[in-house]
Amino acid sequence: MDSTTVNKFRDSLKSFVEQVVNRHSPLRVTRRNGADFVVMSAEDWERDQETLHVLQNSSLMRQIAESSATHAAGTGYTPTQEQLDEIIGV
């Protein structure tokens, strides 16, 4: 994660915002009193919130683990050709 001081951040706000949004990389802004903060794009924040939701949901994590295991064993669900056509809109 890149880092800058609050003074540099304030002086080049537009440039730093463009960097954060375009690179999808958060920016740590340091302050003299040690109370740093992080700037990140709204898209990245929403993605991280969704990831945290899944990771905190034990039921979803169990389903993912079971699905991964059946996929690795080759015993997972296989849709019919009709179902595949419907999924892809054919």
MARPA-431344 format. One line per 3 residues: number of its first residue (from 0); for each residue x, y, z of N, C-alpha, C, O, CB. Coordinates in nm, 2 decimals. Glycine has a CB too. Layout:
NUM	X,Y,Z,X,Y,Z,X,Y,Z,X,Y,Z,X,Y,Z ~ ...
This chain:
0	0.09,-0.12,0.00,0.00,0.00,0.00,0.09,0.12,0.00,0.18,0.13,0.08,-0.10,0.00,0.12 ~ 0.06,0.21,-0.09,0.13,0.34,-0.09,0.10,0.42,0.03,-0.01,0.41,0.09,0.10,0.42,-0.22 ~ 0.18,0.52,0.06,0.16,0.60,0.18,0.21,0.74,0.14,0.30,0.77,0.06,0.24,0.55,0.30
3	0.14,0.84,0.20,0.18,0.98,0.19,0.14,1.06,0.32,0.07,1.00,0.40,0.11,1.04,0.06 ~ 0.19,1.18,0.33,0.15,1.26,0.44,0.02,1.33,0.41,-0.02,1.35,0.30,0.27,1.36,0.48 ~ -0.04,1.38,0.52,-0.17,1.45,0.50,-0.15,1.58,0.42,-0.23,1.62,0.35,-0.23,1.48,0.64
6	-0.03,1.64,0.45,0.00,1.77,0.37,0.01,1.74,0.22,-0.04,1.82,0.14,0.12,1.83,0.43 ~ 0.09,1.64,0.19,0.10,1.61,0.04,-0.03,1.56,-0.02,-0.07,1.60,-0.13,0.21,1.49,0.02 ~ -0.11,1.49,0.06,-0.24,1.44,0.02,-0.33,1.56,-0.01,-0.40,1.57,-0.12,-0.31,1.35,0.12
9	-0.33,1.66,0.08,-0.42,1.78,0.06,-0.37,1.86,-0.06,-0.45,1.91,-0.14,-0.41,1.87,0.19 ~ -0.24,1.87,-0.08,-0.19,1.95,-0.19,-0.21,1.89,-0.33,-0.22,1.96,-0.43,-0.04,1.97,-0.17 ~ -0.22,1.76,-0.33,-0.24,1.68,-0.46,-0.36,1.59,-0.45,-0.35,1.48,-0.51,-0.11,1.60,-0.49
12	-0.46,1.64,-0.40,-0.58,1.56,-0.37,-0.63,1.49,-0.50,-0.65,1.37,-0.51,-0.69,1.65,-0.32 ~ -0.65,1.57,-0.61,-0.70,1.52,-0.73,-0.62,1.40,-0.79,-0.67,1.30,-0.83,-0.72,1.63,-0.84 ~ -0.49,1.42,-0.78,-0.39,1.32,-0.83,-0.40,1.20,-0.75,-0.40,1.09,-0.81,-0.25,1.38,-0.83
15	-0.41,1.21,-0.62,-0.41,1.09,-0.53,-0.55,1.02,-0.55,-0.55,0.89,-0.55,-0.39,1.13,-0.39 ~ -0.65,1.09,-0.57,-0.78,1.03,-0.59,-0.78,0.95,-0.72,-0.83,0.84,-0.72,-0.90,1.13,-0.59 ~ -0.73,1.01,-0.82,-0.72,0.94,-0.95,-0.64,0.81,-0.94,-0.67,0.71,-1.00,-0.66,1.03,-1.06
18	-0.53,0.82,-0.87,-0.44,0.70,-0.85,-0.52,0.59,-0.77,-0.51,0.48,-0.81,-0.32,0.74,-0.76 ~ -0.59,0.63,-0.67,-0.66,0.53,-0.59,-0.77,0.46,-0.67,-0.79,0.34,-0.67,-0.73,0.59,-0.47 ~ -0.84,0.54,-0.75,-0.96,0.49,-0.83,-0.90,0.40,-0.95,-0.96,0.30,-0.97,-1.04,0.60,-0.88
21	-0.80,0.45,-1.02,-0.76,0.39,-1.14,-0.67,0.26,-1.11,-0.68,0.16,-1.18,-0.68,0.48,-1.22 ~ -0.60,0.26,-1.00,-0.51,0.15,-0.97,-0.58,0.05,-0.88,-0.53,-0.06,-0.86,-0.38,0.20,-0.91 ~ -0.69,0.08,-0.83,-0.76,0.00,-0.73,-0.67,-0.04,-0.62,-0.66,-0.16,-0.57,-0.82,-0.13,-0.80
24	-0.60,0.06,-0.57,-0.50,0.04,-0.46,-0.52,0.14,-0.36,-0.52,0.26,-0.39,-0.35,0.04,-0.52 ~ -0.55,0.10,-0.23,-0.57,0.20,-0.13,-0.45,0.28,-0.10,-0.33,0.24,-0.13,-0.62,0.13,0.00 ~ -0.47,0.40,-0.04,-0.36,0.49,0.00,-0.37,0.52,0.15,-0.47,0.56,0.20,-0.37,0.62,-0.08
27	-0.25,0.50,0.22,-0.25,0.53,0.36,-0.20,0.68,0.37,-0.10,0.71,0.31,-0.15,0.43,0.44 ~ -0.27,0.76,0.45,-0.24,0.90,0.47,-0.20,0.91,0.61,-0.28,0.88,0.70,-0.36,0.99,0.43 ~ -0.07,0.95,0.64,-0.02,0.96,0.77,-0.03,1.10,0.82,-0.01,1.20,0.75,0.13,0.91,0.77
30	-0.06,1.11,0.95,-0.07,1.24,1.02,0.04,1.25,1.13,0.08,1.14,1.18,-0.21,1.26,1.08 ~ 0.07,1.37,1.16,0.18,1.38,1.27,0.14,1.32,1.40,0.22,1.27,1.47,0.20,1.53,1.29 ~ 0.01,1.33,1.43,-0.03,1.27,1.57,-0.05,1.12,1.56,-0.08,1.06,1.66,-0.16,1.34,1.61
33	-0.02,1.06,1.45,-0.02,0.91,1.44,-0.16,0.86,1.40,-0.17,0.73,1.39,0.02,0.86,1.57 ~ -0.26,0.94,1.39,-0.39,0.89,1.36,-0.41,0.88,1.20,-0.47,0.97,1.14,-0.51,0.98,1.42 ~ -0.35,0.78,1.14,-0.35,0.76,1.00,-0.49,0.72,0.95,-0.58,0.68,1.03,-0.25,0.65,0.96
36	-0.51,0.74,0.82,-0.64,0.69,0.76,-0.61,0.64,0.62,-0.50,0.67,0.57,-0.74,0.81,0.75 ~ -0.70,0.57,0.57,-0.69,0.50,0.44,-0.79,0.55,0.34,-0.91,0.57,0.38,-0.69,0.35,0.45 ~ -0.75,0.58,0.22,-0.84,0.63,0.12,-0.85,0.51,0.01,-0.75,0.46,-0.03,-0.79,0.76,0.05
39	-0.97,0.47,-0.02,-0.99,0.37,-0.12,-1.11,0.40,-0.20,-1.20,0.48,-0.16,-1.00,0.23,-0.06 ~ -1.12,0.34,-0.32,-1.24,0.37,-0.41,-1.36,0.30,-0.35,-1.36,0.21,-0.27,-1.21,0.32,-0.55 ~ -1.48,0.36,-0.38,-1.61,0.31,-0.33,-1.63,0.16,-0.38,-1.68,0.08,-0.31,-1.72,0.40,-0.37
42	-1.59,0.14,-0.51,-1.60,0.01,-0.57,-1.52,-0.10,-0.49,-1.57,-0.21,-0.46,-1.56,0.01,-0.72 ~ -1.40,-0.06,-0.45,-1.31,-0.15,-0.38,-1.37,-0.17,-0.24,-1.36,-0.28,-0.19,-1.17,-0.10,-0.37 ~ -1.42,-0.07,-0.18,-1.48,-0.08,-0.04,-1.60,-0.17,-0.04,-1.61,-0.26,0.04,-1.52,0.06,0.01
45	-1.68,-0.16,-0.14,-1.80,-0.24,-0.15,-1.76,-0.39,-0.17,-1.82,-0.48,-0.12,-1.89,-0.20,-0.27 ~ -1.66,-0.41,-0.26,-1.61,-0.55,-0.28,-1.56,-0.61,-0.15,-1.59,-0.72,-0.12,-1.50,-0.55,-0.39 ~ -1.48,-0.53,-0.08,-1.43,-0.58,0.05,-1.54,-0.61,0.15,-1.53,-0.71,0.23,-1.33,-0.48,0.11
48	-1.64,-0.53,0.15,-1.76,-0.55,0.24,-1.83,-0.68,0.21,-1.87,-0.76,0.30,-1.85,-0.43,0.24 ~ -1.85,-0.71,0.08,-1.91,-0.83,0.03,-1.83,-0.95,0.07,-1.88,-1.05,0.12,-1.93,-0.83,-0.12 ~ -1.69,-0.94,0.06,-1.60,-1.05,0.09,-1.61,-1.07,0.24,-1.62,-1.19,0.29,-1.46,-1.01,0.05
51	-1.61,-0.97,0.32,-1.62,-0.98,0.47,-1.75,-1.05,0.51,-1.76,-1.13,0.60,-1.61,-0.85,0.54 ~ -1.86,-1.01,0.44,-1.99,-1.07,0.47,-1.99,-1.22,0.45,-2.03,-1.30,0.53,-2.10,-1.01,0.38 ~ -1.93,-1.27,0.33,-1.92,-1.41,0.31,-1.83,-1.48,0.41,-1.87,-1.58,0.46,-1.87,-1.43,0.16
54	-1.72,-1.42,0.44,-1.62,-1.48,0.53,-1.68,-1.50,0.67,-1.65,-1.59,0.75,-1.49,-1.40,0.54 ~ -1.77,-1.40,0.71,-1.83,-1.41,0.84,-1.95,-1.50,0.85,-2.00,-1.52,0.96,-1.86,-1.27,0.89 ~ -2.00,-1.54,0.74,-2.12,-1.62,0.74,-2.08,-1.77,0.73,-2.04,-1.82,0.63,-2.21,-1.59,0.61
57	-2.09,-1.84,0.84,-2.05,-1.98,0.85,-2.12,-2.07,0.76,-2.07,-2.17,0.70,-2.06,-2.03,1.00 ~ -2.25,-2.04,0.74,-2.33,-2.12,0.65,-2.28,-2.11,0.50,-2.26,-2.21,0.43,-2.48,-2.08,0.65 ~ -2.25,-1.99,0.46,-2.20,-1.97,0.32,-2.06,-2.04,0.31,-2.03,-2.10,0.21,-2.19,-1.82,0.29
60	-1.98,-2.02,0.41,-1.84,-2.08,0.41,-1.85,-2.23,0.40,-1.77,-2.30,0.33,-1.76,-2.04,0.53 ~ -1.94,-2.29,0.47,-1.96,-2.44,0.47,-2.01,-2.48,0.33,-1.96,-2.58,0.28,-2.07,-2.48,0.58 ~ -2.10,-2.40,0.27,-2.15,-2.44,0.13,-2.03,-2.43,0.03,-2.02,-2.51,-0.06,-2.26,-2.34,0.09
63	-1.95,-2.33,0.05,-1.83,-2.31,-0.04,-1.74,-2.43,-0.03,-1.69,-2.48,-0.13,-1.76,-2.18,-0.02 ~ -1.71,-2.47,0.10,-1.62,-2.58,0.12,-1.67,-2.71,0.06,-1.60,-2.78,0.00,-1.59,-2.59,0.27 ~ -1.80,-2.73,0.08,-1.87,-2.85,0.03,-1.86,-2.85,-0.12,-1.84,-2.96,-0.18,-2.01,-2.87,0.08
66	-1.89,-2.74,-0.18,-1.89,-2.73,-0.33,-1.75,-2.75,-0.38,-1.73,-2.82,-0.48,-1.94,-2.59,-0.37 ~ -1.65,-2.70,-0.31,-1.51,-2.71,-0.36,-1.47,-2.86,-0.35,-1.41,-2.91,-0.44,-1.42,-2.63,-0.27 ~ -1.52,-2.93,-0.24,-1.48,-3.07,-0.23,-1.55,-3.16,-0.33,-1.48,-3.24,-0.39,-1.52,-3.12,-0.09
69	-1.68,-3.13,-0.36,-1.74,-3.21,-0.46,-1.69,-3.18,-0.60,-1.68,-3.27,-0.69,-1.90,-3.19,-0.46 ~ -1.65,-3.06,-0.63,-1.59,-3.02,-0.75,-1.46,-3.10,-0.77,-1.43,-3.15,-0.88,-1.57,-2.87,-0.77 ~ -1.37,-3.09,-0.67,-1.24,-3.16,-0.67,-1.26,-3.31,-0.69,-1.17,-3.37,-0.76,-1.16,-3.13,-0.54
72	-1.36,-3.37,-0.64,-1.38,-3.51,-0.65,-1.46,-3.55,-0.78,-1.47,-3.67,-0.81,-1.47,-3.56,-0.53 ~ -1.50,-3.45,-0.85,-1.57,-3.47,-0.98,-1.71,-3.52,-0.95,-1.77,-3.58,-1.04,-1.50,-3.57,-1.06 ~ -1.77,-3.50,-0.84,-1.90,-3.55,-0.80,-2.00,-3.43,-0.79,-2.11,-3.45,-0.74,-1.90,-3.63,-0.68
75	-1.97,-3.31,-0.83,-2.06,-3.20,-0.82,-2.17,-3.20,-0.92,-2.18,-3.29,-1.00,-1.98,-3.07,-0.84 ~ -2.26,-3.11,-0.90,-2.38,-3.10,-0.99,-2.34,-3.06,-1.13,-2.26,-2.98,-1.15,-2.48,-3.00,-0.93 ~ -2.40,-3.13,-1.23,-2.38,-3.10,-1.37,-2.52,-3.07,-1.43,-2.60,-3.16,-1.43,-2.31,-3.22,-1.44
78	-2.53,-2.95,-1.48,-2.66,-2.91,-1.54,-2.68,-2.98,-1.67,-2.59,-3.02,-1.74,-2.67,-2.76,-1.55 ~ -2.81,-3.00,-1.71,-2.84,-3.06,-1.84,-2.81,-2.95,-1.95,-2.79,-2.84,-1.92,-2.99,-3.10,-1.85 ~ -2.80,-3.00,-2.07,-2.78,-2.91,-2.18,-2.89,-2.80,-2.19,-2.86,-2.68,-2.22,-2.77,-2.98,-2.32
81	-3.01,-2.84,-2.16,-3.13,-2.75,-2.16,-3.10,-2.64,-2.05,-3.13,-2.52,-2.08,-3.26,-2.82,-2.13 ~ -3.06,-2.68,-1.94,-3.03,-2.58,-1.83,-2.92,-2.49,-1.87,-2.92,-2.37,-1.84,-3.00,-2.65,-1.70 ~ -2.81,-2.54,-1.93,-2.70,-2.46,-1.97,-2.75,-2.36,-2.08,-2.71,-2.24,-2.07,-2.59,-2.55,-2.03
84	-2.83,-2.40,-2.17,-2.88,-2.31,-2.27,-2.96,-2.20,-2.21,-2.95,-2.08,-2.25,-2.97,-2.39,-2.37 ~ -3.04,-2.23,-2.11,-3.12,-2.13,-2.04,-3.03,-2.03,-1.96,-3.06,-1.91,-1.96,-3.22,-2.20,-1.94 ~ -2.92,-2.08,-1.90,-2.83,-2.00,-1.83,-2.76,-1.90,-1.92,-2.75,-1.78,-1.89,-2.73,-2.08,-1.75
87	-2.72,-1.95,-2.03,-2.64,-1.86,-2.12,-2.73,-1.78,-2.22,-2.69,-1.70,-2.30,-2.54,-1.94,-2.20 ~ -2.86,-1.81,-2.21,-2.96,-1.74,-2.29,-2.97,-1.78,-2.44,-3.00,-1.70,-2.53,-2.93,-1.60,-2.29 ~ -2.95,-1.91,-2.46,-2.96,-1.96,-2.60,-3.10,-2.00,-2.63,-3.13,-2.05,-2.74,-2.86,-2.08,-2.63
